[in-house]
């Protein structure tokens, strides 16, 4: 309907019995205004929960190059319309998967459903996936709290970047992810353990053993198929990555147990099966790769190749002395360097 107050067009939510009940369960009696900001006066709408489909042009407020002339007047699309429009143009009336942060369930995604299905008469999306927030020490990350971190700042070293990836991909996506230095170190420790086993597996299985078959190996015949099945079952259960990680580490433990034997007693067929299974699992985890070094790490390597280690140590000591305003010590160290 067209507002008689500001000439904008709004979606009448009271005409849609399913509104607010697709992704959330809202009671229409206590729905609050869902406009993106509080600047909009609810008096321009019939109901506070109605949302804008087409915002009428306001002289002196709207940009000329961001508004268009249409049969329903000059203006611009409402916040939610752009997503429905792009989705329909590029993916069709019904899409398979729609992702987003959990905070977008309402009003944004509910409004997408309402306007899209209202326009086409067809289901808008078959599967919704909403991820939890990344928290810093159990607090929501935000600039106003001063705890906003970029990946480059939070993970300075290449190994930390890979550890963060494992931390994220190994968690349940719907739940909040608590980012702490301890969590990253825990992921680093887990990856070092995986890498160590992976290296041993690659070395041991590099030589083909034609005398043995899968049926002669309990690991290859029973354990690996079981863990691969558990892994796939976990993925099918709402991407339960913690359970998928448990299957990966079950194989890591089996390999570690095998490595404790004398080398001529290794179940090489079983170890090869484990290695192949880890490779298959990594199609999901994506953790078996080398992270490119940061510029600082590259520079440090270049410096270490040119400057002796003892001099680099003195440079760090002098910097620490300067930061603590111990000028005598800083001067003394400078003399040692020169």
Secondary structure as the mmCIF struct_conf table of DSSP 4:
data_model
#
loop_
_struct_conf.conf_type_id
_struct_conf.id
_struct_conf.beg_label_comp_id
_struct_conf.beg_label_asym_id
_struct_conf.beg_label_seq_id
_struct_conf.end_label_comp_id
_struct_conf.end_label_asym_id
_struct_conf.end_label_seq_id
STRN STRN1 UNK A 2 UNK A 2
TURN_TY1_P TURN_TY1_P1 UNK A 4 UNK A 6
STRN STRN2 UNK A 9 UNK A 11
HELX_RH_3T_P HELX_RH_3T_P1 UNK A 13 UNK A 15
TURN_TY1_P TURN_TY1_P2 UNK A 17 UNK A 20
BEND BEND1 UNK A 22 UNK A 24
HELX_RH_3T_P HELX_RH_3T_P2 UNK A 28 UNK A 30
HELX_LH_PP_P HELX_LH_PP_P1 UNK A 31 UNK A 33
BEND BEND2 UNK A 36 UNK A 37
TURN_TY1_P TURN_TY1_P3 UNK A 38 UNK A 39
BEND BEND3 UNK A 40 UNK A 40
HELX_RH_3T_P HELX_RH_3T_P3 UNK A 42 UNK A 44
BEND BEND4 UNK A 45 UNK A 47
TURN_TY1_P TURN_TY1_P4 UNK A 48 UNK A 49
STRN STRN3 UNK A 51 UNK A 56
HELX_LH_PP_P HELX_LH_PP_P2 UNK A 57 UNK A 57
TURN_TY1_P TURN_TY1_P5 UNK A 59 UNK A 61
BEND BEND5 UNK A 62 UNK A 62
HELX_RH_3T_P HELX_RH_3T_P4 UNK A 64 UNK A 66
STRN STRN4 UNK A 68 UNK A 68
TURN_TY1_P TURN_TY1_P6 UNK A 71 UNK A 72
BEND BEND6 UNK A 74 UNK A 74
STRN STRN5 UNK A 75 UNK A 77
TURN_TY1_P TURN_TY1_P7 UNK A 79 UNK A 80
HELX_RH_AL_P HELX_RH_AL_P1 UNK A 81 UNK A 91
BEND BEND7 UNK A 93 UNK A 94
STRN STRN6 UNK A 95 UNK A 101
HELX_RH_3T_P HELX_RH_3T_P5 UNK A 102 UNK A 104
HELX_RH_PI_P HELX_RH_PI_P1 UNK A 105 UNK A 109
HELX_RH_AL_P HELX_RH_AL_P2 UNK A 110 UNK A 120
BEND BEND8 UNK A 121 UNK A 122
BEND BEND9 UNK A 124 UNK A 124
STRN STRN7 UNK A 125 UNK A 131
HELX_LH_PP_P HELX_LH_PP_P3 UNK A 132 UNK A 133
STRN STRN8 UNK A 134 UNK A 136
TURN_TY1_P TURN_TY1_P8 UNK A 137 UNK A 138
STRN STRN9 UNK A 139 UNK A 140
HELX_RH_3T_P HELX_RH_3T_P6 UNK A 143 UNK A 145
TURN_TY1_P TURN_TY1_P9 UNK A 146 UNK A 146
HELX_RH_AL_P HELX_RH_AL_P3 UNK A 151 UNK A 154
BEND BEND10 UNK A 157 UNK A 157
HELX_RH_AL_P HELX_RH_AL_P4 UNK A 158 UNK A 169
TURN_TY1_P TURN_TY1_P10 UNK A 170 UNK A 170
BEND BEND11 UNK A 171 UNK A 171
TURN_TY1_P TURN_TY1_P11 UNK A 173 UNK A 174
BEND BEND12 UNK A 175 UNK A 175
STRN STRN10 UNK A 177 UNK A 179
HELX_RH_AL_P HELX_RH_AL_P5 UNK A 181 UNK A 204
TURN_TY1_P TURN_TY1_P12 UNK A 205 UNK A 206
BEND BEND13 UNK A 207 UNK A 207
TURN_TY1_P TURN_TY1_P13 UNK A 210 UNK A 211
HELX_RH_3T_P HELX_RH_3T_P7 UNK A 214 UNK A 216
HELX_RH_AL_P HELX_RH_AL_P6 UNK A 218 UNK A 218
HELX_RH_PI_P HELX_RH_PI_P2 UNK A 219 UNK A 223
HELX_RH_AL_P HELX_RH_AL_P7 UNK A 224 UNK A 236
TURN_TY1_P TURN_TY1_P14 UNK A 237 UNK A 238
HELX_RH_AL_P HELX_RH_AL_P8 UNK A 241 UNK A 259
TURN_TY1_P TURN_TY1_P15 UNK A 260 UNK A 260
BEND BEND14 UNK A 261 UNK A 261
HELX_RH_3T_P HELX_RH_3T_P8 UNK A 263 UNK A 265
HELX_RH_AL_P HELX_RH_AL_P9 UNK A 268 UNK A 285
BEND BEND15 UNK A 289 UNK A 289
HELX_LH_PP_P HELX_LH_PP_P4 UNK A 290 UNK A 294
HELX_RH_AL_P HELX_RH_AL_P10 UNK A 295 UNK A 306
BEND BEND16 UNK A 307 UNK A 307
HELX_RH_AL_P HELX_RH_AL_P11 UNK A 309 UNK A 323
TURN_TY1_P TURN_TY1_P16 UNK A 324 UNK A 325
HELX_RH_AL_P HELX_RH_AL_P12 UNK A 327 UNK A 337
#
